[in-house]
Amino acid sequence: MTNYNSYKPSIPNRQYISNVEDTYAPDILTISLIVLFHVRYIFLIILQTRTIALDAAFYLLVLVALGTLKLNKYCLVLVPLVFLSLLNPAAQNVFLILASSYIVSVKLPLRKLFKINVICVICVILSVVLMVKAGIVKEHIGTSRFYINGMLYNPRFRSDMGFGNPNRVAILVYSLIINFYLLIKRNHQTIFIIAVILVSYYIYTLTDSRTFILSVGCFLLSFLGLRSHGISNLLLKTRMALFYIPIIFLIIIIYVSKIRYFDISIEILTSGRLGLFSDFINHCSLKEYLLGTNLINERTIDSSYLHLLFSAGIIGLFSTFFLWFKLVSSLNRITIVTYPILISITLYGFAESIWTMLLSYGNMIIWVMMIKNLILPNEYQQEIRNLTM
């Protein structure tokens, strides 16, 4: 990746850093958990089949893996989430995100996590392709129709490629890109950029996912910007702006929904999402803002920030923003290399539930990075440094 050696940051010597990953003992439980996430994705999302055996194995793995760890003081936030889940089942998702990410952050080095995710995502994509060929699932190709007051606007030709929804394909491919990003060697960067452009264009022509192409475009621009010391220094100096973006997005969504603002151009640009946001938010009481509501899982609300607020209320939202603040504020000349991931997933989160889509575990690296940075800051810095060498 980008060479930051010229900055000569104060870090442990290279030999020590190269041995960081050796401190992690092979953990079959954790690897099995990540694989099981992707297996459940195929059953629940693609085949739309829920099996008691898979669900039981999943929860058992999470609990057993947690039981093998010495819990950090920050894990205390899991306790109120357990009790909150009794009142609001949607809080279970936030609990599982934090619990599984804690397990992975402690048990696996980032390099291994990225590799496992890349392999699993490719296996999921190939499995769906084979199932489409075998006729097990069908690829739906057609025009997506968007109506406002009975009038048709912005018809879009889209394919779901067998995933049941075009946006699911785009989200999965995006997760492949960000996991592969930090694994590439410096002399392969140009090949990686060309590959990302070609794959992204192909996916966009099939799915017409505007959020996907904007997020990938943002990812590539910031990636290219890091090649310039001037731009990388500017991004580092203004890094706290990154922290405020999700907060601003959430405030805008709630404010615009509350005043029931309507504009055809914005409705078309957001594919009607603001209308859905408005209908949902104006039916929520103060109690649901504080404790969350299971309605967030029963309606189509494509926004990570609304999901974080209404899945586990104030507890879930504040926990997330605390982790996000710690990650963004700790950006330095070593970890600035993660900026393309952070800025693009922040943008993607406005119009997709990418932060809370637990089954698409490739995107959960944002949670692993946040938690590892909080509880194992030295190891996190060293692993990122090791990835960029």
N, C-alpha and C positions, 0 to 999 in steps of 0.2 A: 504494500500500500504506500501512501505518501510518505516520503522520507522526512522525519522530524528530528533526525540525529543532529542536524545543524543547530538546533536550539539548546542542546546539551542539558536536558532537564535533570533534576536531581532524583535519580532512581537507582535501585540496586544494579549491580553489575550484570552483564549479559549472561554469564554462566549461571548465576543464581536464577535469573528469569527463565532461562531455558529449561530449568528443572522444576518449575512451578507445577506443571501438569503431572509430574511424577508423584506429587504428594496426594493425588486422588487415587484411591484404590478403585479397581473396577467394580462397578455397582450394577448388578443385574436387575435389581428391583427398579432402579431409576430408569434404566434403559428400557425395561419392559413397560414402564409407565408411559414413556414417550411413544413407544410403538403402539400401545393400546389406545392412546388418544387418536392416532391415525386410523387404526382398525375401527374404532367406534365412529369415526367420521364416515367411513365407507358404509357401515351398517345404518347409521342414523340419518345421514344427509343424502347419500346416494341411493341406497336401497330402501330408505325410510322404514327400517325394521328395528324395533327395539327388543333386545334380548335380556332377560333377567340375568343370565350367566355373565354377559359382558359387563352389565352395570355392577353386579356384585363383585366381579374381579377388579373393576376399576376402583371402586370405593375401598375395597380391601387393600389394594396396593398402596393407595394414598395413606390409609391409616397405619399400615405396617411400616411403610417408609418413614412416616413421621415418628413412629415409635422407636425407630432405630437412631434418631437424631437427638442431640442435646439442643433443646429449643432456645433460640435467642430471645432476649427480653422483648424485642419487637414483635414476637409471635403472640404476645398477649392480645393483640388486636383480633386474633382468630377467635378468642373466647366470646366476646360480645356478638361476633358474626354467627357463632353456633346458636346462641339464644335468639338472635334476630331471625334466623332461618325458621324458627318455630312459628313466628308471626308472619313472616314473609318468605315463602319458598325461593323467591328470586335471589335472595342473599346467599343461597347455597353456591351459586355460580362464582360470586366474588370470593367466598371462602375457598373454593376449589382452585381458583386462579392463584390466590396468595399461597395456599398450602403447597400446591404442586410446584410453583415457581421457587418457593423456599427450598423444597427438597432438591430440585434440579440445581439451583445455584450453589448449594453446599456440596452436592455429590458429584457434579460433572464440571470439568473445565469447559469454557466457552467453545473452544475449538471442537471438542468432541460433540457438544450439543449441536453446533451448526452442521457438522457432518451428518449426524443422525437425522436431523430435520431434513436436510437435502435429500438423503437417501429415501426417507419415508415419504416425502412429498412426491418425488419422482415415481415411487411405487404406487402411490394413490392415483396419480395421473395415468400411468400405464394401465392400472387395474380398471379404471373407468373406460379408457379407450378399448380395452379388450371386452369389457361388458357390453359396450355399445356394439362392437363387431359381432358379439355372440347373441345380441338381441335381448340381453338380460335387462338393460335399461335403454331408454330411447333418447336420442338427441332431438331436442325441440328447436326448430328453426322457424322463425316467423317475424312478424312486425309487432313491435311493442307499441301499443296505442295508449296515448295519454290524453285524457279529456278534461276540459275545464268548462263548466257550465254547459255541458252537452256538446261542446265543439271539440273536434280533433286537432291536437297540436303536436308538432314534432314527432311524427311516426318514425320509429327506429327499427332497422332490420337487425335482429340479434339471434345468436345461437347459444344454447346453454351447454353444448358439447357433452351432454349426458349428465351434467351436474345438477340439473333441475332448476338452475337459475344462472344467468350469464355472469352475475356479479361474483358468484362463488368461484368460478373459474379464474377470474381476474385476481381475486384475493389470494387464491392458492398460488398462482404464478408469482404474485408480488412477494409472498412469503419465501418462495424459492430464491428470488433475486436477493433479498436482504440477508438470507442465511448464507448464500454463496459469496456474498460481497467480501466479507472479511477473511475468506479462505483463499482468495486468489493471490498469486504471487505478483510482485511489482512488475515483472516483465510480461505479465499476461493481462495487464489492465486494459490495454487497447482492445484486445480480443474480447474481453468481458463487456466493455462498453458497446461494441458492435453487436455482440450477441444479445445484450439486453434490449438494444434499439430494435433489432429484427424481431425478437420474440414478442416484445411489447406491441409492436405495430401489428403483428399477426393476431395476437389476442384481442387487440382493440378492434380490428376489422371484423372479427367474429362476434365479440360481445358488445361492442359500442359502449364500453364502460368509461365514462368521462372521468370519474373519480380515480380510476386506475391509471389512466394515461397522464393525468395531471400530477398524481403522486409520484409515478415513475419519472416523469419529466423533472420534477423537483429534486428527486433523488439523484438523477444524472447531473443536473446543473450544480448541485452542491458538491458532488463527487469530483467533477471537473474543477470546481473552484478551489478545492483543497490542494490542487497541484500548484497553486500560486501561494507563496508565503504571505503576500499582502492580503489576499482574500481570506486565507485561513486565520490570520491574525485578527481581521475584522470580525469574522464569525465568532472567534473566541471572546473578543471584547464585548460583543453584543449578545452573548450566549443567553443571558437572562430573558431576552425577548422570547426565546423559545419556550420558557416556562409559562409565560402569560398567554400564549396562543390558545391552548385548550380552554383556559378560563374565559378568554374573550369570546371564543366560539360558543361556549355554553351560555354566557350572558346574552349574546346576540340571539341565540335560538329561543331562550325563555322570553326575552323582551319582545321580539317580533311575534312570537306565538301569543303572548298575553294581549297585545294590542290588535291581534288578528290582522296584521299587515298583509296585504295582498298585492302582488304584482305579477302579471303574466310572464314577463321575461325571467323573473327569479324562479317562479314555479316551474317553468320549462327547464331552466338551468339545473335546478335541483330535482327534476323529475317528480315534482309534486310532494317532495319531502316536507317542505315547510307547512303545507296544509295538514299533513299527517301529524307533524309535531304539534301544531296548534290544537287540533282535535284532542290529542292525548293530554297535553299540559293543562288545558282548560277544564279537564275533568278530574284533575288531581287536587287533593286537599293538602293542607299544611302537614298533616300526619304522614302523608305519602311522600312529601319532600323530606321529612325527617327520618322515616323508617323504610322508605321504598315501597314498592307495590309489585305484586306478581303480574299485573296487567302489562308490564314492560315485556314479558315473554309471550303474551297472548296477542299482541298487536305488532304490526310491522313498523318498527321505529329504528330506522337505519342511522343511528348516531352513537358512537362510543360514549360520548360525554353524557348524553341522556341516560344511557344504559347504566353508567357508573353511578349516576345520581339516584335513579329510581330502582336499581337492583338492590342496593344496600343502604340507601339514604345518605345521611351526612357521614356516617362511619366509613362507608365505601369511598365516597368522594374525597373526604379529607385524607384518608389513608393513601389514596392514589396520588393526590397532589403533593403530599409530603414526600413520597418516594420519587415523584417526578422532579420536585424541587431539588432534592439531594443529588439526583443524577445530573441535572442540567448545571447546577452550581459547581459541581466537581469537574466539569469539562476543563481539560488543560491541553497542553501541546501534544500529549500522547493520545488522550481519549477523544480529541476533536475529530479523529478519523471516523467515529461513530455518528457524526453529525448528519450525513445523508440518511441514515436509518431513522434518526430521531425526528428530523424535519418532515420527512415523507410520511411516516406513520402518524404524525400529528395531523397533517393535512387529510390523510385518508380517514382518520377517526371522525372528522366532521360529518361525513355522509355515509359511513359504514360502521358497523359494530365490530370493527377489527380488533379493538382492545379487549373485548369481552367474549369473542367467539372462541371459546376454550377448545373446541374440537379441532379448529384450525391451528394446531399448536406451533406451527412454524412462525406465526406472528406473536406468539407468547414470549419470544425472546426479549421483548421490551420489558416485560415483568421480571424476567430472570436478571437482566442487566440492572434494573433498578434495585432489586433486592440484594444482588451480589455486591453492588456498589455501596449499599448501606451497611451490610453486616460483615462483608469481607473486602473493605476498600483497597487494601494493599494488593490482595490477590487479583482483584478486578483490574487495577492499573497494570499489574505485571502481565496478566493474560492478554490484555489489549495490546500492550507493547510487544509481546511475543508474537501476536498475530500480524503485526505490521512490519516485522523484521524480515 
